[in-house]
Amino acid sequence: MVTGSRCRARESRGVAATTARRWSRWERRLLCALDDCAADARVAGAARTLSWCGEHAAVWLLAGLAGAATDRTRRERWLRGTGLVATAHLASMGLKRVVRRPRPRLAGRAPLVRTAGRHSFPSSHAASAGAAALALGGLRHRRAFGTLAALMCVSRLVAGVHYPSDVLAGAALGAATARLGTRREPRHG
């Protein structure tokens, strides 16, 4: 005979498993829909370019260093923001080694880009993009940083190298890193 608490635990596991299956199906459907977008050469080219620029957080690190070089009054803040981008990127790489989620494989479709590693969770491109949007975008050109960060995140899905949950988790990690790092930043009037 199964007691009440054991029965509720089984029901809870059943609900969680059902939710996980539904989420997985949704992620696959979204990737398949974006696969249709990737059939357009312009979209595929943009996804490749964004992936290349975001590799190892390069575009964000260069933007932060350029900001530090040109905005002398806020040089320290630009350098701190650049450090936060690097921290988010490194944190995501460390999490990938722990989680070890394989990259998506869609039938009949090869990824648009090569990847530095074989693990996908969380997206390092999304982590550095999320951190840059907040830490660097807060200093100048907030809308431009935010738009580029969003496009960078979507490009990873179009390229077929991440699940949506990889990108969401990466962006959240980057945003949290930036928020925690800028919370302790001294305010200048």
C-alpha positions, 0 to 999 in steps of 0.5 A: 500500500502506498502512503499519501506522501509517497503518492503525492511525490510520485504525482509530483514527479509525473507532473514534472516529467510531463512539463519537461516533455512539453518544454522539450517539444516546444523547444524542438518546434521553435528550432524547426521554425527557425530552421526555415528562417535559416534557409534565407541566405541573408538570415543565415549570413547574419547568424554566422556573422553574429556568432563569429563576432560573439565568439569568446565575447570578442565584440563585447570586450572590444566595445568595452575597451573602446568605451574605456579608451574614448570616455575618460570620465567613465573609464573605470566604469567601462573597465568594470563593465568589460570585466563583468562581461568576461566574468559572465562568459567564464561563468557560463563556460564553467557551468557547461563543464558541469551540466554537459548538455549536448548541442541540439541535433535536428534531422536533415540540418547541420548547424550553420556554424562550428562551435568551440565546444560540444556542450550547450547549456548555458549559451556563452554568447547569450551570457556575455550578451546579457552582461554587455546589454546591462553593464555596457549599455548602461553607460552609452547607447543602451538601445543599440547594446540591447538590440545587438544582444537580443540579435546575438541570442536569437542568432544562436537558435537560428544557427542551430547550436543552442536550445531556447533554454540554453539561451534564456539561461545564458542571458539570465546568467549574464544579466545577474552577473551585471546586476551583482557587479554594478550593485556594488559600484560606487555612484558618481554624481 
